[in-house]
């Protein structure tokens, strides 16, 4: 089921746009064809669809007004952050409204006493750290797109990054949100306090991919900068040796701030792209970052170096300055743009596997690559088993894009088959939607859809995402009939 195959909404969009202009500044309602074009896709460019109307509200009250009008007109609405998502989660719906949150770009409060920042959803991930770093603090989750991706999108996708191994995903680093429901109700969940009362709705909202409501404010946890941060650059003559090293590091009780690996194809690409000085003779490199008090970091460097040697490392280099540490990471952070120099297009995945399955999974990915005739560059958050295979292709060559998508689905099925999951941080969106049955039973997905129905019974928010089969909430809420006798037979039925 593609987004484009959803039935276009039979609403009068011109009338809806006129109503929008009564509650929004006129320039915040975009109907011109050329002006709507940039919103037809997120960073998952395989899936495209022109939105019917684009709106750019500036306040929570305006978001509430937009959602109430969409509900009144029966028009679906798709929330969008910076458009850096990689799963098609912000792909518009035919004849629907695209609600862009880019004007929500202010930091509202910096509270060092409680170690929190309150930010609007359009503030970039890196922007939060920039706002507090002069006072010795930072925000831990750091997706590769952190210079551009926004905190609202991070919450919607439960984004991770290099440092999620030690410091957790977005869900582990936020304390509260303001959420506007499809009814236009403004809800506050959590806050500056550490333990919210009642059900853990914050964890339900985090990672909900715009299906439950529109986030208009986020309270994040900030951390003091570690006293010392150093990185090891370790090279191996095989990915298998590097994977074994990672497993031994974790088994020893050491939890690095981050652990990343790259294969030879990726090493060559980033070396040409930004020259980080990676070893030319390595089949794989491991970047292992350690932080804490200086004495602890020095001790851990010795321990990891010894573990690497036992696993056949052919080279170990410890950063001797902050500049050298950042140079190690420059190559890793540049892996995606570097891949674009090898082929005009690439398709990046994020299946997650148990760490001890790394070697056989990578071997099988190599076989799938050879069978398909498409090159795969491997770069991954090896500490938590989150793989990011980059499938290189040229969309101008007939059939290559379809082959890349087919290959990607085979890799994601492989991840699930070894006990992993379809997504580590990018979300399901449209990309993995039709693969959900590989991981969940019909009953599992119906239970998840019931949760959506509790927030959005009319199925207006981001339809066509995550769930491979659309159901009406009435269907999901059907009453069980036992031995032909329904409960409360005297009540009227609808």
C-alpha positions, -999 to +999 in steps of 0.1 A: +000+000+000+017+032-012+008+066+000+000+075-036-026+048-037-046+062-008-079+077-020-075+114-025-096+134-001-128+148-016-127+180+003-127+216-010-091+225-004-096+261-016-123+265+011-101+249+037-072+272+027-095+302+031-104+291+066-067+285+074-060+322+064-085+333+091-064+317+119-029+319+104-009+348+088-017+345+051+019+339+042+018+308+065-007+290+042+010+277+011-010+266-019+012+276-049+024+245-067+061+255-069+062+266-032+047+232-022+072+212-041+100+211-015+076+194+009+068+164-012+093+142+005+116+138+035+151+124+033+137+090+022+134+103-014+121+071-029+086+081-017+071+114-030+037+130-029+027+166-033+007+180-004-026+196-010-019+225+013+012+234+034+007+253+067+034+268+089+018+277+123+037+298+148+019+290+181+002+261+198-031+278+195-026+280+157-017+243+156-049+235+175-069+256+151-054+239+121-061+204+135-097+213+143-103+226+108-087+194+093-110+173+114-141+195+104-132+191+067-123+154+070-088+161+057-057+141+068-028+160+082+009+151+082+032+167+108+067+176+095+099+188+113+131+195+093+124+168+067+156+149+076+137+117+084+148+085+066+117+064+067+091+085+047+073+094+079+067+130+067+056+120+032+023+139+025-010+123+018-029+129-015-051+159-010-040+163+026-024+190+047+013+191+055+018+208+088+054+221+090+067+230+125+098+250+113+086+283+128+087+268+163+124+276+166+129+292+200+145+279+232+120+289+259+139+282+291+173+271+302+171+258+338+205+248+351+192+242+386+170+214+373+194+206+344+167+210+317+161+230+286+126+237+274+125+241+236+101+244+208+101+215+184+118+233+155+150+239+175+178+218+160+193+190+181+228+206+180+212+240+187+203+228+222+239+219+229+252+251+215+229+270+238+244+255+270+279+244+261+295+276+273+282+268+308+296+232+306+265+213+296+253+194+265+224+173+252+235+137+248+215+122+218+234+131+186+220+118+153+243+122+123+220+149+111+221+168+144+231+200+127+198+200+108+173+176+125+149+191+151+141+181+186+104+176+177+113+152+149+138+134+173+109+128+197+086+116+170+112+091+157+129+084+191+162+092+175+196+080+188+231+087+176+267+079+184+263+083+221+231+064+227+251+033+238+259+050+272+234+078+274+203+064+258+179+074+230+156+104+229+131+087+252+158+085+279+167+121+277+134+140+277+111+148+306+081+164+291+062+174+260+033+196+250+011+178+225-019+190+205-045+163+197-066+161+166-095+176+186-074+207+192-068+199+228-034+210+242-020+184+266+010+186+288+027+153+296+056+153+322+076+184+329+108+194+347+102+168+374+119+134+370+090+110+377+057+118+360+026+106+377+002+080+363+008+060+331+040+066+312+024+084+283+057+102+275+072+069+263+041+062+242+044+096+225+081+093+219+086+073+187+049+076+178+058+091+143+032+118+142+003+093+146-010+105+180-006+143+180+016+173+171+044+181+195+047+218+202+072+219+231+098+196+245+116+195+279+150+178+276+175+167+301+210+182+298+242+167+312+274+183+324+303+178+300+326+150+311+360+160+325+378+141+298+368+126+265+392+106+243+387+082+214+405+051+202+408+044+164+413+007+161+419-011+128+413-048+119+419-070+089+383-082+090+349-070+102+345-102+121+375-094+143+362-059+150+328-074+160+344-098+184+364-070+199+332-050+205+315-080+222+345-085+245+346-048+255+309-049+265+313-083+282+341-069+303+318-043+319+331-013+300+303+009+285+320+034+261+303+067+253+301+055+217+313+026+195+312+029+157+325+007+129+330+012+091+340-012+064+367-007+037+343+008+012+332+034+037+367+041+048+379+048+013+349+071+006+353+092+037+391+094+033+385+109-002+357+131+011+373+147+042+407+130+048+403+120+085+435+100+083+421+065+086+445+036+081+449+025+045+454-012+052+423-018+074+393-039+063+374-023+091+379+004+117+364+008+151+360+042+169+356+037+206+350+069+227+356+069+265+346+097+288+348+105+325+375+116+350+410+116+334+423+087+355+393+066+346+396+073+309+434+065+309+426+032+326+398+023+302+420+031+272+446+006+285+418-020+290+402-015+256+437-015+239+444-049+255+411-063+244+417-051+209+451-067+208+436-100+219+412-098+190+439-093+164+438-055+160+464-044+134+465-009+147+454+012+178+456+050+180+444+070+210+435+107+204+460+130+221+440+162+217+404+174+212+412+182+176+424+147+169+393+132+186+370+153+164+390+143+133+383+106+142+346+115+143+346+137+112+350+106+090+321+088+108+298+119+107+307+123+070+299+088+059+265+096+044+276+126+023+308+107+013+286+078+000+269+103-023+302+108-042+303+071-051+268+070-067+241+096-073+218+080-048+219+058-017+193+041+005+203+039+041+188+013+065+187+010+102+179-026+112+191-036+146+205-070+156+220-087+187+257-079+188+267-116+187+250-119+153+271-092+136+296-115+118+270-138+101+247-109+093+274-089+076+285-120+057+250-125+045+246-088+036+278-092+014+261-122-004+229-102-009+250-073-023+268-096-048+236-112-059+219-079-065+248-063-083+245-033-060+273-020-038+267-017+000+288+005+023+285-006+059+286+019+088+270+012+121+264+019+158+281-013+166+278-009+204+240-014+203+238-034+171+222-007+150+233-013+114+233+014+087+240-004+054+241+022+026+229+007-007+243+027-036+223+031-067+215+054-096+178+064-099+184+074-135+192+037-144+158+019-150+151-006-123+180+003-099+158+022-074+134-007-072+163-032-069+178-011-040+144-011-022+140-048-027+175-054-014+169-032+016+138-052+025+158-084+023+183-070+047+156-059+072+140-093+070+175-108+078+178-086+109+144-098+122+152-134+114+183-133+138+163-118+167+167-082+157+142-054+149+131-035+118+143-001+131+167+012+157+161+050+153+148+060+119+112+048+124+088+027+103+070+054+082+063+041+047+097+025+043+091-005+066+054-004+069+048-034+047+074-053+066+056-050+100+041-085+096+076-099+096+079-088+132+044-085+145+013-107+144-021-093+133-031-092+170+000-073+179-007-046+152-044-044+162-034-036+197-010-009+185-038+005+163-062+006+193-037+029+210-038+052+179-076+051+180-075+064+216-058+096+204-071+098+168-103+079+163-110+095+130-076+083+116-067+119+104-031+120+117-005+107+093-026+079+077-008+053+056+022+052+079+035+024+102+005+001+098+003-020+066-035-023+068-058+006+076-087-002+099-115+020+111-115+023+149-150+008+150-136-024+134-108-026+159-133-020+188-157-047+176-174-065+205-166-102+212-195-125+208-194-157+230-214-187+218-237-165+198-247-142+227-235-106+228-231-087+260-259-061+269-283-073+242-308-046+252-285-017+242-289-002+207-262-011+181-247+013+156 
